[in-house]
Amino acid sequence: MLVLGIETSCDETACAIVRDGREILSNVIYSQTELHTPFGGVFPELACRKHVDTLIPIIEASLKQAGVTAEAIDLIAVARGPGLIGALLIGLNAAKALSLAWEIPYVGVNHVEAHLYAAMMPLAQVTLPALGLVISGGHTFMVKMHELGNYTLLGTTQDDAIGEAFDKVAAMLGLPYPGGPAIEALAKQGDPTRFRFRAGRVKDAPWDFSFSGLKTNVLYAVKGQSSSKHSPLKIREEEKADVAAAFQKTALQDVVQKSLAAARAWDCQSIFVGGGVSNNNYLRELFEEQRQGVTVHFPPRLLTLDNAAMIAGLGYHLYRKRSAGDPFTLEPLTRIPLDSPKI
């Protein structure tokens, strides 16, 4: 089965062709990072306008790269949410139009669930239950994965997502957006012990995350106790690398320790990591050093950020499970919980 995937949940316009949920024939991504960099984050209206301009050319490029025609496509999978409502509407309406024109079914896919599936795509066999960890600019949470589509939420962030915290700390240090790669690059030159930061703890919720306190620690370290984000820096230029290293170590160590502890507590022999922050090399090193028998699966590098291959891959399994597509009345959702409230 050939599946066309469409992803427009935020600021990437992406299309892919995937065979039988695993074999990626094409994966075309148009990144809007350069467009949004001057604003220090995603400007929703500009993101939507760019999706309108680029979606059809990206679909055509995906078909060409895969070496297939529209007539060969059996199913369309599209990100239904979570994400920016305007951006989601553009992708979802395009999928509906193509479904009608090509006379084939389409399915709406949970974008966050697809991030977990991205780490499964290269594997011939997946052993469940496992722990699922999504860490990105918009999400930070852990679930116990019983099977595809069946999850128990264990913990989530109480404030910022970890990728958002990276962006905000980068802005404090005068680094460009997106902050994750900039912090990681600068941290390689720094001493992580030069500054002492503390990870957040949530009372009576051992698997939850909190990054607002850590972010405030960094603000006070670089600008002083009575400061605001617009105050001048009180550290030397060469100390920025030490701050970046200390922040990165504290934030990622918190993620690694909690997820490994949760995996052992909930009888999970493996962890599947998804989302843009999973691309961080220091995170991967920490997992390798501390995993102690727990197998940790990361997505291929091209599948860590928002992409349509993971949408097409998961869409294939959703369709096979239901043997039916979605109705044309399907609406996008800015939030889609993976399950009932966390335990």
C-alpha positions as CSV (number, residue, x, y, z in Angstrom):
1,M,0.0,0.0,0.0
2,L,1.4,3.4,-1.0
3,V,0.5,6.2,1.4
4,L,0.9,9.9,0.8
5,G,1.6,11.7,4.0
6,I,0.9,15.5,4.6
7,E,2.3,17.4,7.6
8,T,1.4,21.1,8.2
9,S,0.9,21.2,11.9
10,C,3.3,24.1,12.6
11,D,6.1,25.7,10.4
12,E,7.2,22.8,8.2
13,T,5.4,21.9,5.0
14,A,6.1,18.3,4.4
15,C,4.9,15.5,2.1
16,A,6.1,11.9,1.9
17,I,5.4,8.6,0.1
18,V,5.7,5.5,2.3
19,R,5.1,1.9,1.3
20,D,3.4,-0.4,3.9
21,G,4.1,1.8,6.8
22,R,7.9,1.4,6.7
23,E,9.6,1.9,3.4
24,I,10.2,5.6,2.7
25,L,10.2,6.4,-1.0
26,S,10.3,10.1,-0.6
27,N,10.3,12.6,2.3
28,V,10.2,16.2,1.2
29,I,10.3,19.0,3.9
30,Y,10.1,22.7,3.3
31,S,11.4,24.4,6.5
32,Q,10.3,27.9,7.4
33,T,13.0,28.5,10.0
34,E,14.6,31.3,8.1
35,L,11.2,33.1,7.8
36,H,10.5,33.0,11.6
37,T,14.0,33.6,12.9
38,P,13.6,37.4,13.1
39,F,10.6,36.9,15.4
40,G,12.3,34.4,17.8
41,G,9.6,31.9,17.2
42,V,6.8,30.8,14.9
43,F,4.6,33.6,13.5
44,P,1.3,31.7,12.9
45,E,-0.1,33.9,10.1
46,L,3.1,33.8,8.2
47,A,3.3,30.1,8.6
48,C,-0.1,29.6,7.2
49,R,0.6,31.8,4.2
50,K,3.7,29.8,3.4
51,H,1.9,26.5,3.7
52,V,-0.6,27.8,1.1
53,D,2.2,28.7,-1.3
54,T,4.3,25.6,-0.9
55,L,2.0,22.6,-0.2
56,I,1.0,21.7,-3.8
57,P,4.7,22.0,-5.1
58,I,5.8,19.9,-2.2
59,I,3.2,17.2,-3.0
60,E,4.4,17.2,-6.6
61,A,8.0,17.0,-5.5
62,S,7.3,14.1,-3.2
63,L,5.6,12.1,-6.0
64,K,8.5,12.9,-8.4
65,Q,11.1,11.9,-5.8
66,A,9.3,8.6,-5.2
67,G,9.0,7.9,-8.9
68,V,5.2,7.3,-8.7
69,T,2.1,9.0,-10.1
70,A,-1.0,10.1,-8.3
71,E,-2.8,7.1,-9.7
72,A,-0.5,4.8,-7.7
73,I,-1.4,6.3,-4.3
74,D,-3.8,4.1,-2.2
75,L,-4.3,6.2,0.9
76,I,-3.7,9.8,2.2
77,A,-2.6,10.4,5.8
78,V,-2.6,13.9,7.2
79,A,-1.7,15.5,10.5
80,R,-5.0,16.4,12.2
81,G,-3.4,17.9,15.3
82,P,-2.2,19.0,17.7
83,G,-0.8,22.1,16.2
84,L,-1.7,25.6,14.9
85,I,-5.4,25.6,13.8
86,G,-4.8,27.5,10.6
87,A,-1.9,25.4,9.5
88,L,-3.7,22.2,10.3
89,L,-6.8,23.3,8.3
90,I,-4.6,23.8,5.2
91,G,-3.2,20.3,5.3
92,L,-6.4,18.6,6.3
93,N,-8.5,20.4,3.6
94,A,-5.8,19.5,1.0
95,A,-6.0,15.9,2.0
96,K,-9.8,15.9,1.7
97,A,-9.7,17.5,-1.7
98,L,-7.2,15.0,-3.0
99,S,-9.2,12.1,-1.4
100,L,-12.3,13.3,-3.3
101,A,-10.4,13.9,-6.6
102,W,-8.4,10.7,-6.6
103,E,-11.3,8.6,-5.2
104,I,-9.2,7.1,-2.4
105,P,-9.6,7.2,1.4
106,Y,-7.8,9.5,3.8
107,V,-7.1,9.3,7.6
108,G,-6.3,12.0,10.1
109,V,-3.2,11.3,12.2
110,N,-2.2,12.4,15.7
111,H,1.0,14.3,15.0
112,V,2.4,13.6,18.5
113,E,1.7,9.8,18.2
114,A,3.5,9.9,14.9
115,H,6.6,11.2,16.6
116,L,6.6,8.0,18.7
117,Y,6.1,5.9,15.6
118,A,9.0,7.5,13.9
119,A,11.4,5.6,16.2
120,M,9.6,2.4,15.3
121,M,9.7,2.8,11.5
122,P,13.2,1.2,10.9
123,L,12.5,-1.8,13.1
124,A,11.3,-5.1,11.7
125,Q,9.8,-6.0,15.1
126,V,8.7,-3.9,18.0
127,T,8.4,-5.3,21.5
128,L,5.7,-3.8,23.7
129,P,4.9,-2.6,26.3
130,A,7.4,0.2,26.1
131,L,7.9,3.7,27.3
132,G,7.2,6.5,24.9
133,L,9.0,9.8,25.4
134,V,8.1,12.9,23.3
135,I,10.4,15.9,23.7
136,S,10.0,18.8,21.3
137,G,9.3,22.5,21.1
138,G,5.6,22.0,22.0
139,H,5.5,18.8,23.9
140,T,7.2,17.0,26.8
141,F,5.5,13.8,28.1
142,M,5.9,10.1,28.8
143,V,3.4,7.3,28.1
144,K,3.3,3.6,28.6
145,M,2.8,2.2,25.1
146,H,0.6,-1.0,25.2
147,E,0.1,-1.1,21.4
148,L,-0.3,1.5,18.6
149,G,-3.3,3.6,19.6
150,N,-3.3,2.4,23.2
151,Y,-1.4,4.5,25.7
152,T,-1.3,5.3,29.4
153,L,-0.1,8.8,30.2
154,L,2.5,8.8,33.0
155,G,3.8,12.3,33.1
156,T,3.8,15.6,31.3
157,T,5.3,19.1,31.7
158,Q,3.5,21.5,34.0
159,D,4.7,24.6,32.1
160,D,7.2,24.9,29.3
161,A,8.0,22.1,26.9
162,I,11.7,21.3,26.9
163,G,12.3,22.7,23.4
164,E,10.6,25.9,24.4
165,A,12.9,26.2,27.4
166,F,15.9,25.8,25.1
167,D,14.5,28.6,22.8
168,K,14.0,30.9,25.8
169,V,17.4,30.3,27.3
170,A,19.0,30.8,23.9
171,A,17.2,34.2,23.6
172,M,18.6,35.2,27.0
173,L,22.1,34.4,25.8
174,G,21.6,36.3,22.5
175,L,21.6,33.1,20.4
176,P,19.5,32.6,17.3
177,Y,16.2,30.8,16.9
178,P,15.7,27.8,17.0
179,G,17.5,27.6,20.3
180,G,18.2,23.9,20.6
181,P,21.0,23.5,18.0
182,A,22.5,26.8,19.1
183,I,22.6,25.8,22.8
184,E,24.0,22.4,21.9
185,A,26.8,23.9,19.8
186,L,27.8,26.5,22.4
187,A,27.6,24.0,25.2
188,K,30.4,22.0,23.6
189,Q,32.8,24.8,24.5
190,G,31.6,25.3,28.1
191,D,32.1,23.8,31.6
192,P,28.8,22.3,32.8
193,T,30.0,22.6,36.4
194,R,30.7,26.3,36.3
195,F,27.1,27.2,37.2
196,R,24.7,25.2,39.4
197,F,21.2,24.9,38.2
198,R,18.4,22.7,39.5
199,A,15.8,20.7,37.6
200,G,12.1,21.2,38.5
201,R,10.3,18.8,40.8
202,V,6.5,18.5,40.9
203,K,5.0,17.6,44.3
204,D,3.1,14.2,44.2
205,A,3.9,13.8,40.5
206,P,7.2,12.1,40.2
207,W,7.0,11.6,36.4
208,D,6.0,15.2,35.6
209,F,8.4,17.8,34.3
210,S,8.8,21.5,35.1
211,F,11.3,23.8,33.3
212,S,10.1,27.3,34.5
213,G,12.2,27.2,37.6
214,L,15.3,26.2,35.7
215,K,14.6,28.9,33.2
216,T,14.4,31.4,36.1
217,N,17.7,30.1,37.5
218,V,19.4,30.8,34.2
219,L,17.9,34.3,34.0
220,Y,19.2,35.2,37.5
221,A,22.6,33.8,36.6
222,V,23.1,35.8,33.5
223,K,21.2,39.0,34.4
224,G,21.0,39.2,38.2
225,Q,18.2,38.7,40.8
226,S,16.3,41.9,40.0
227,S,16.3,41.4,36.3
228,S,13.9,41.0,33.4
229,K,14.5,39.4,30.0
230,H,15.4,42.8,28.6
231,S,18.1,43.6,31.2
232,P,21.7,43.6,30.1
233,L,23.9,40.5,30.7
234,K,26.0,40.5,33.8
235,I,28.3,37.6,32.7
236,R,31.3,37.8,30.5
237,E,31.0,36.7,26.9
238,E,33.2,33.7,27.5
239,E,30.8,32.5,30.3
240,K,27.9,32.1,27.9
241,A,29.2,28.6,27.0
242,D,29.4,27.6,30.6
243,V,25.7,28.7,31.1
244,A,24.7,26.8,28.0
245,A,26.5,23.7,29.1
246,A,25.1,23.8,32.6
247,F,21.5,24.4,31.4
248,Q,21.7,21.7,28.8
249,K,23.1,19.1,31.3
250,T,20.5,19.9,33.9
251,A,17.5,19.8,31.6
252,L,18.5,16.7,29.7
253,Q,19.7,14.8,32.8
254,D,16.2,15.4,34.2
255,V,14.6,13.9,31.2
256,V,16.9,10.9,31.1
257,Q,16.7,10.1,34.8
258,K,12.9,10.3,34.9
259,S,12.3,8.3,31.8
260,L,14.7,5.5,32.8
261,A,13.1,5.4,36.3
262,A,9.6,5.4,34.8
263,A,10.6,2.6,32.4
264,R,11.8,0.4,35.2
265,A,8.8,1.3,37.5
266,W,6.3,0.5,34.7
267,D,8.0,-2.7,33.5
268,C,9.1,-1.4,30.1
269,Q,12.2,-2.9,28.7
270,S,12.6,-0.3,26.0
271,I,12.1,3.4,25.4
272,F,11.0,5.1,22.1
273,V,12.0,8.7,21.9
274,G,10.5,11.2,19.5
275,G,10.4,14.9,18.8
276,G,13.0,17.5,17.8
277,V,15.0,17.4,21.0
278,S,15.7,13.7,20.4
279,N,18.2,15.0,17.8
280,N,20.4,16.3,20.6
281,N,23.7,14.3,20.7
282,Y,24.3,15.0,24.4
283,L,20.9,13.5,25.2
284,R,21.8,10.4,23.3
285,E,25.1,10.2,25.1
286,L,23.4,10.5,28.5
287,F,21.0,7.7,27.6
288,E,23.8,5.4,26.5
289,E,25.7,6.1,29.7
290,Q,22.8,5.5,32.1
291,R,20.4,3.0,30.4
292,Q,21.6,-0.1,32.3
293,G,19.9,-2.7,30.2
294,V,17.0,-0.6,29.0
295,T,17.0,-0.3,25.1
296,V,16.5,3.2,23.9
297,H,15.3,3.7,20.3
298,F,15.7,7.1,18.5
299,P,14.2,8.0,15.2
300,P,16.5,8.4,12.2
301,R,17.9,11.9,12.0
302,L,15.5,13.0,9.2
303,L,12.5,11.8,11.2
304,T,13.3,13.7,14.5
305,L,11.8,17.0,13.4
306,D,8.3,17.4,11.9
307,N,8.0,15.3,8.8
308,A,5.4,13.6,6.7
309,A,7.0,10.1,6.5
310,M,6.0,9.5,10.1
311,I,2.5,10.6,9.3
312,A,2.2,8.3,6.4
313,G,3.7,5.4,8.3
314,L,1.3,5.7,11.2
315,G,-1.6,6.4,8.9
316,Y,-1.0,3.0,7.2
317,H,-1.5,1.2,10.5
318,L,-4.5,3.2,11.5
319,Y,-6.2,2.4,8.2
320,R,-5.3,-1.3,8.4
321,K,-6.7,-1.4,11.9
322,R,-10.0,0.2,11.0
323,S,-10.3,-0.9,7.4
324,A,-11.9,2.5,6.7
325,G,-10.9,6.1,6.2
326,D,-12.2,9.2,7.9
327,P,-15.3,11.2,6.9
328,F,-15.1,14.6,5.2
329,T,-16.6,16.1,8.4
330,L,-13.4,15.5,10.3
331,E,-12.1,18.7,11.9
332,P,-8.6,19.6,13.0
333,L,-7.8,19.8,16.7
334,T,-5.3,22.0,18.4
335,R,-5.0,19.5,21.2
336,I,-5.4,15.7,21.1
337,P,-4.8,13.7,24.3
338,L,-3.2,10.3,23.7
339,D,-5.4,8.8,26.4
340,S,-7.4,9.4,29.5
341,P,-5.9,11.7,32.3
342,K,-2.5,10.5,33.6
343,I,-2.3,8.0,36.5
